[in-house]
Amino acid sequence: MRPDIDRAEQRRVHRTDWMALLSGVVFIAAGIVFISEPSVSPLVMLTILVGGLGFAGLVAILAKSVRR
């Protein structure tokens, strides 16, 4: 613990990176679906991935605007 930072400021240093978190969840879910159901078309999987990444970006933008 750094002595020049008080406890309240030290707790606010780490914030959740929503884009990284949701992108990881989307890729893990797509991988699970692709492994468990290989008959799914790659075009459908690509559409789901792009839509999921777009949603993750939207959530990250909204979270950043709420923080300010």
MOKANOR-V798027 format. One record per backbone hydrogen bond with DSSP energy under -1.0 kcal/mol. NH is the residue of the N-H (numbers start at 1). CO is the residue of the C=O. If there is no record, write none. Layout:
nh=<NH/NH>
co=<CO/CO>
This chain:
nh=<5/10/11/18/21/22/23/24/25/26/27/28/29/30/31/32/33/34/35/36/37/40/45/46/47/48/49/50/51/52/53/54/55/56/57/58/59/60/61/62/63/64/65/66/67/68>
co=<2/6/7/16/17/18/19/20/21/22/23/24/25/26/27/28/29/30/31/32/33/37/41/42/43/44/45/46/47/48/49/50/51/52/53/54/55/56/57/58/59/60/61/62/63/64>
